[in-house]
Amino acid sequence: MTQNIATARLGDHGPEVGVQGLGCMGMSFAYGPTDADEARATLDRALELGVTFYDTADVYGMGENEKFLAPFLKAHRDEIVLATKFALAIDPAEPTKRRIDNSPAYVRASVDASLRRLDTDVIDLYYMHRRDPRVPIEETVGTMAELVTAGKVKHLGLSEVTGPELRAAHAVHPIAAVQSEWSLFSRDIEKGVVPAAADLGVALVPYSPLGRGFLTGAFVHADKELDKDDFRRQQPRFTGDNATANAALLDPVRTVADAHGASLGQIALAWVQQQSELHGLPVIPIPGTRKRTRVEENTAATRITLTEDELALLAPIAAAVAGNRYADMTFTSAGRE
């Protein structure tokens, strides 16, 4: 018998969704070859399990992920909440190079392009994917607010912003959600972003809650084990001596997993989900997967509750992690705080 996950609201100003969402990036981008049929079946299975929040961006596969999701969105338009993003572009000739644009003209052009690719009249949640310090955040969010007035967007979100940036944006227009990396390996947002979000009634949407798969024990050395097109080969945490050191940090996760008869990934997700109670705000992680079996495993984690002793055992992990989240941290909130 299928057991649906619980629901939560995307902040004071957002819609109600399943307490766990689905990151769709890997279905078209970043993690090597994919099976499109299995990915489509994964979308359907997730919905059967109560996952109603689906995440993409215009940069994922340079628009291909939005196109891939369009038929699923059309078939279930009244059942799901779909989020997409603007602002980040990657040079296909040099994938390690990124360009950020928060200008009003770019925002307007980007939303129209996403609407066409998604084949829809309105985007449920529209994120500023990354912060462009050259453009005042009030100007960018003001332009985004115009999209709400025009009926092109229902709710606004931000990704990888600092606490002060969130407060400045929220003063212009209500922000429903902030998306940032948050996991047993990445806790920098707890310093400023999480308290600001809790104070403002904004939901936190953790991306990479499984540490891009590393927390599941699926791989150790990205440069040796993963496909040549897998972008994790570019991330400092997953190569060389850093990867070896970080793999040893999973031992406490294994201890807790054994106690619950659970997988490493389920414990990592349960930890993220439980931050909602600890910090007093909605927390709706978006683990990514391309397989039905994984989405079944991931959603089951929403029914695991960790004890205080288990939380204490897991707490020191993040401070011991070797290597940054990205080679260039200027694209993250931590790089500006």
C-alpha positions in Angstrom: 0.0 0.0 0.0 1.4 3.4 -1.0 1.8 5.8 1.9 1.7 9.5 0.9 4.1 11.9 2.5 2.9 14.8 4.7 2.4 18.3 3.4 3.8 21.7 4.4 3.4 25.3 3.2 6.0 27.1 1.2 6.2 29.8 3.8 3.5 32.3 4.8 3.0 33.4 1.3 3.3 30.1 -0.7 1.2 27.1 -1.7 0.9 23.8 0.2 3.1 21.0 -1.1 4.4 17.6 -0.2 7.0 18.0 2.6 9.6 16.6 0.2 10.0 17.8 -3.4 11.9 16.4 -6.4 14.9 18.0 -8.0 14.7 17.4 -11.7 18.1 18.7 -12.9 19.8 15.3 -13.2 17.1 14.1 -15.6 18.6 16.3 -18.3 21.9 17.7 -17.0 25.0 17.5 -14.9 25.1 13.8 -13.8 26.0 12.0 -17.0 23.7 9.9 -19.3 20.1 9.4 -18.3 17.3 7.1 -19.2 14.4 9.4 -20.3 11.7 6.7 -20.0 12.8 5.9 -16.4 13.0 9.6 -15.6 9.4 10.1 -16.8 8.3 7.1 -14.7 10.0 8.6 -11.7 8.0 11.8 -12.1 4.8 9.8 -12.1 5.8 7.6 -9.1 6.8 10.7 -7.1 3.4 12.2 -7.6 1.8 8.9 -6.5 3.7 9.2 -3.3 2.5 12.7 -2.6 5.4 14.6 -4.0 3.8 17.7 -5.5 6.7 20.1 -5.7 9.1 19.8 -8.7 12.2 21.9 -9.3 14.0 22.9 -12.5 15.8 25.9 -14.0 16.4 27.4 -17.4 20.1 26.6 -17.2 19.6 22.8 -16.7 20.6 21.5 -20.1 20.2 25.0 -21.5 16.4 24.7 -21.4 16.1 21.0 -22.1 15.0 20.1 -18.6 12.1 22.6 -18.8 11.1 21.1 -22.1 11.3 17.6 -20.6 9.0 18.5 -17.8 6.4 20.3 -20.0 4.3 17.2 -20.8 4.2 16.1 -17.1 3.2 19.7 -16.1 0.4 19.8 -18.7 -0.9 16.4 -17.6 -1.0 17.3 -13.9 -1.3 21.1 -13.9 -3.7 21.4 -11.0 -1.9 18.8 -8.9 1.7 20.0 -8.8 3.7 23.1 -8.0 6.5 23.7 -10.4 9.5 26.0 -9.7 12.0 27.2 -12.2 14.8 29.8 -12.1 16.6 32.5 -14.1 19.9 34.4 -13.8 22.5 31.7 -14.3 24.1 30.8 -17.6 26.8 28.3 -18.4 29.1 28.5 -21.4 28.8 25.1 -23.1 32.3 25.4 -24.4 33.6 26.0 -20.9 31.2 24.4 -18.4 33.2 25.6 -15.4 32.6 29.2 -16.3 29.3 30.9 -15.2 27.6 34.1 -16.0 25.0 35.8 -13.8 22.5 38.4 -14.9 19.8 39.9 -12.7 19.0 42.9 -14.9 15.3 43.7 -15.4 15.6 43.1 -19.2 17.1 39.7 -18.6 14.4 38.8 -16.0 11.6 39.6 -18.5 13.2 37.8 -21.4 14.0 34.7 -19.2 10.4 34.3 -17.9 8.9 34.4 -21.3 11.4 31.8 -22.6 10.7 29.5 -19.6 6.9 29.8 -20.2 7.4 28.8 -23.8 9.6 25.8 -23.0 7.3 24.7 -20.2 4.2 25.2 -22.4 2.3 26.9 -19.7 0.7 30.3 -18.9 2.1 30.7 -15.4 5.0 29.6 -13.3 4.1 28.6 -9.8 7.4 29.6 -8.1 10.0 31.7 -9.9 13.5 31.9 -8.4 16.4 34.2 -8.8 18.9 31.4 -9.2 22.0 33.4 -8.2 22.7 36.9 -7.0 24.3 39.5 -9.3 26.0 42.1 -7.0 26.1 44.6 -9.8 22.3 44.9 -9.7 20.5 46.1 -6.5 18.4 43.2 -5.3 15.5 45.6 -4.8 15.5 46.3 -8.5 15.6 42.6 -9.5 12.8 41.7 -7.1 10.8 44.7 -8.2 10.9 43.4 -11.7 10.0 39.9 -10.5 7.0 41.4 -8.7 5.8 42.9 -12.0 5.6 39.3 -13.3 3.3 38.4 -10.5 1.1 41.4 -11.4 1.1 40.4 -15.0 0.0 36.9 -14.1 3.1 35.2 -15.4 4.3 34.1 -12.0 2.4 33.2 -8.8 5.1 33.2 -6.1 8.7 34.5 -5.8 11.8 32.7 -4.6 15.5 33.4 -4.2 18.5 31.0 -4.3 21.8 31.3 -2.5 21.1 34.7 -0.9 22.4 36.0 2.4 20.2 36.9 5.4 20.4 40.7 4.7 19.7 40.1 1.0 16.6 38.1 1.9 15.3 40.9 4.2 15.9 43.5 1.5 14.1 41.5 -1.1 11.2 40.6 1.2 10.6 44.3 1.9 9.9 44.8 -1.9 7.6 41.7 -2.3 6.8 38.7 -0.2 9.3 35.8 -0.8 7.8 32.4 -0.5 11.0 30.3 -0.4 14.8 30.5 -0.3 16.7 27.6 -2.0 20.2 26.9 -0.7 22.4 23.9 -0.2 21.8 22.4 3.2 22.8 19.0 4.4 24.9 17.1 6.9 27.9 18.3 4.9 26.8 21.9 4.3 25.4 24.0 7.1 26.7 27.5 6.4 23.2 28.9 5.9 22.4 28.4 9.5 24.4 31.4 10.4 22.3 34.1 8.7 19.9 32.8 6.1 17.9 30.4 8.2 17.2 32.8 11.1 16.1 35.5 8.6 13.8 33.1 6.8 12.3 32.0 10.1 11.7 35.6 11.1 10.1 36.5 7.8 7.9 33.4 7.4 9.9 32.1 4.4 10.4 28.4 3.7 13.8 26.9 3.2 14.2 24.6 0.2 17.4 22.6 0.6 19.0 21.5 -2.6 21.6 18.7 -2.6 20.4 17.4 0.8 22.2 14.2 -0.1 25.5 16.0 -0.7 25.1 15.3 -4.4 24.9 11.6 -3.7 28.1 11.5 -1.6 26.1 11.1 1.7 24.5 8.0 0.3 27.8 6.2 0.0 27.2 5.8 -3.8 30.7 7.0 -4.6 33.9 8.3 -3.0 36.3 9.6 -5.7 34.3 11.5 -8.4 37.2 11.8 -10.7 37.7 8.0 -10.7 34.2 6.7 -10.4 31.8 9.0 -12.2 31.1 9.7 -15.9 33.5 12.2 -17.6 30.5 14.6 -18.1 29.5 14.5 -14.4 30.0 17.9 -12.9 30.8 16.5 -9.5 34.3 15.8 -10.9 34.8 19.6 -10.6 33.8 20.0 -7.0 36.6 20.0 -4.4 34.9 17.8 -1.9 34.7 14.8 -4.1 38.2 14.4 -5.4 41.7 13.5 -4.1 42.5 13.6 -0.4 39.3 15.6 0.3 37.2 12.7 -0.9 39.1 10.2 1.1 38.8 12.3 4.3 35.1 13.1 3.7 34.2 9.4 3.2 35.4 8.7 6.7 32.9 11.2 8.0 30.0 8.9 7.0 30.7 6.5 9.9 28.3 8.2 12.3 25.6 8.2 9.6 26.1 4.5 9.2 25.7 4.0 13.0 22.4 5.9 13.0 21.2 4.2 9.8 21.8 0.7 11.3 19.8 1.7 14.4 16.8 2.6 12.2 17.2 -0.1 9.6 17.5 2.7 7.1 19.9 3.7 4.3 22.6 6.4 4.7 20.6 8.6 2.3 17.4 8.2 4.4 19.2 9.4 7.5 20.7 12.4 5.7 17.2 13.3 4.5 15.6 12.8 7.9 18.2 15.1 9.4 17.3 17.8 6.9 13.6 17.4 7.4 14.0 17.6 11.2 15.7 21.0 10.9 12.2 22.4 10.4 11.4 21.8 14.1 14.8 22.8 15.3 14.8 26.2 13.5 11.1 27.0 13.4 10.4 27.2 9.7 9.1 25.0 6.8 11.9 22.9 5.4 11.1 21.2 2.1 14.2 19.5 0.6 14.4 18.6 -3.1 16.6 15.5 -3.4 17.2 14.7 -7.1 16.8 11.3 -8.6 16.1 9.7 -11.9 14.9 6.3 -10.6 11.6 5.2 -9.1 13.3 3.1 -6.5 15.2 6.1 -5.2 12.2 8.3 -4.9 10.4 5.6 -2.9 13.5 5.4 -0.6 13.7 9.2 -0.3 10.1 9.8 0.5 10.2 7.0 3.1 12.7 9.1 5.0 10.0 11.7 5.8 8.7 9.1 8.4 12.0 8.8 10.2 12.5 10.8 13.4 16.0 11.0 14.9 16.6 11.1 18.6 18.5 14.0 20.4 21.4 11.6 20.9 21.5 10.8 17.2 21.3 14.5 16.2 24.2 15.1 18.6 26.2 12.3 17.0 25.7 13.8 13.5 26.2 17.4 14.5 30.0 17.6 14.2 30.2 16.3 10.7 29.8 19.5 8.7 32.6 21.3 10.5 35.0 18.5 9.6 34.3 18.4 5.9 37.3 19.0 3.6 36.9 21.2 0.6 34.4 23.8 -0.4 31.0 23.2 -2.0 32.2 24.8 -5.2 35.6 25.7 -6.6 34.3 29.3 -6.8 32.3 30.2 -3.7 31.5 33.7 -4.9 28.3 32.3 -6.4 27.0 31.2 -2.9 25.6 33.1 0.1 28.5 31.9 2.2 30.9 33.6 -0.3 29.3 37.0 0.4 28.7 36.7 4.2 
